[in-house]
Amino acid sequence: MGSLSSGSNDYGRRARVASKEIARAGSELKNEALYAIADNLLNNKEVIKEQNLRDIQGVESFGLSESERDRIVLTDSRIDSMAQGVRQIATLPDPVGELFDMDTRPNGMVIGKRRVPLGVICSIFENRPNVTIDISALSLKAGNACILRGGKEAINSNRILTRLIQEAISRTGLSKDVVQFVDGTDRSLVDELLEMSDYIDLMVPRGGSEFINFVKNNARMPVLLGGIGVCHTYVDRIVDECKARNIVMNAKVKRPSVCNALDTLLVHSKSAPTFLPAIAKRLGEAGVEMRCDNRSLAVLGPCNDQIRLKEAQPEDFGKEFLDLIIAIKVVDSLEEAIGHIDEFGSGHSEAIVTEDYSAAMKFLDQVDAAAVFVNVSTYFHDGGQFGLGAEVGISTQKLHARGPLGLKEITSYKWIVFGDGQVRE
């Protein structure tokens, strides 16, 4: 079970065969499988939590932070949320077979595109067991097979979740190989998966920047990159400070370990004298460490008894903290804020809080990211929140797909041509 080695091609072959089967399956059968998966999750909560507890008990040996540990935990409400997401995917329109961009040529030919599955998707991801459910459900609905390899920190959780998925799929008559799980923690398994270009059509890595760069540099198949989120929120000169405080707190504190969490707060110098002390108080109460540039330190210095302030180092700007840590910088203009984001952002999630319409539109026009928010928390950058049911990942690339990867983003298309005997002169 620990090594693919000679069996790696078997994984690939079984996935390829299953991908042909699921590509031909109708919407009714795929939805039946999805509802069966949701039911299996809800009916096996105690078993899931039991295996999840084994992972949680082993967390200390991996040296994970509290926020990283939180990624692994599966509670009743999180299992309910996973099941609800699967059911939402079942209610979405099936993208497979959709006709679009149809056009009638002068000679009477009708030419257009028809949406088709990608084939076999492989995702290598780190310590978030809900990813197992999200990718499995989306891949199934979009007519793809998938091969999953989760991190060692959540091996028991991923193992039981995959078993429940496969049981549910099998009950509908579909092959359980539609979803395959690489049940091993050896890093060499990743190397072998990255070589399987004959069988895997798309690789989607999810994890830290070092891991994602490793996959990008070593994969033999197309790789859809994303997940690294150095996210900014800029509080403008003309601003509703109550609104801004709530947005900043939600983006930073609600779940600091996710890729759409706020990392750097930029504040216009006109708003800084009143906004910074107020937000620092709330951030401090939530246990957030603030790494401040000289100008924000000058504002906050007199009121730092109850808050955790540090002088920001150059490397704090452009850093994805994934923890209760935030970098803070005072800027003199919208243009300076946009310039800072251009230099230090990762193209993931960027937000402005402003009551100035022209500033909001300029921010939307000039900030280059997968999602740009006006008066909204970056924490909303999520497939479920965008109405996609879930996501395979969040792409920060510009080719093929960008932002949350939902059903349409994990399909391709083929050109179709209808005629009545036309021949080319």
C-alpha positions, 0 to 999 in steps of 0.5 A: 500500500505504501508504494506505487512503483510497479503498480503506478501504471495500474493506478493510471490504467484504472483511472483512464478506464474509469474516466471513459465510463464516467464521461459517458454517464448521464446527469441522473446517474452522476447526481445519484452518486453524489447524493449517495456520497453526501448520505454516506458522510452524514451516516458515518460521522462518528467513524469519520471523527474517530479516524480524524482524532487519530490524525489530530493526536499525531499532529504534535510530531509534525510540529504544526501550528495551531492554525495548521492543526485547525485545517485537519479538524473535522467536526460535526458542523464541518462534516455537515458542510462537506455533505451540503457542498456535495448536494449543492454540486448535484443541483448544479447544471451538468457542464458535459455536453453543453453547446456554446459559441455556435455560429452559422457560416456563410456557406451554411455550416454550423460550427460551435463548441461542445463541453467535454470532460478533461479525463483524469485529474490528479491532486496532490494536497496537504493537510485539509481532508475536506479537499478529498470530498470537494475534488471527488465530487466536482470531478465526478459531476464534470465526468472526470476520474481523479487520483488523490494524494493527501498529506501525511498529517491527515492520512487516516481522515483521507483514507476513511473519506475515500472509502466512504466515497468509493462505497457510495459510488459503487452502490450506483453501479459506477466503478469505484476507480472513478475516485482513487486514493494513493494510500501512502505517505512516502514522498517518493509517491509524489515523484512517481505521480508526477511522471504519469503523463500517459494517464493524468491529464491535469495535475492540481497541487495544493499546499505551500509555495515550496511544494507547489513550486516543486510540482511545477518544476517536476510534473510531466503533465499540465499543472494548474497552479494556485493556492499561494495567497498573499492577500491585501486589503487597502483601507482608502482615504474616504472610508466607512471605518466601521465597515472597514474594521469588520471586513479586516477582522473577518479576512484576518481572524475568521480562519487565518490558515486558509489561502484567502486570509488577509496578510497585509493591511494597507491604510491611507495616511488620511485614515490611519490616525483614527482607523489604525488604533481602532483596528489594532485594538480589535486585532490585539483582542483576537491575539493577532501579532501586528508587524508594522512599518515605521509610519503605522508604528508611530500611530500605534506606539502610544496605545500598544499596552494591550496589543502585540506590535513588532517592527516589520522586516522587509520579508514580512511584506509579500509573505503568506502567514497562514496564522494570526499575524498581519503586516501593516503599512501606511500609504499616501495614495491609492496609486501607492497601494496598487503599486505595493500589491503589484510588487508583493501580491501573488495574484490571489485575492485583493480588496479595497474598502472605500466609499469613493466610486472612482477609487473602487473602479480604478482598483478593479481596473488596475489590480491584477488578481484572480479575484478583486473585492470592493467592500468585501472580505477576501475570505469570500474567495471560495468555490462554495461562496461563489456558487460553484458548490466547492472547488478543486483549487483556486488558480492564480494562472491566466491560462485555461482557468482563473480563480475557483476551479468549479465544474466548467473549469475542469472541463475542456471542449471540442469543436463540432461542425454540422453541414449538408454536403459542403465541400471546400473549394 
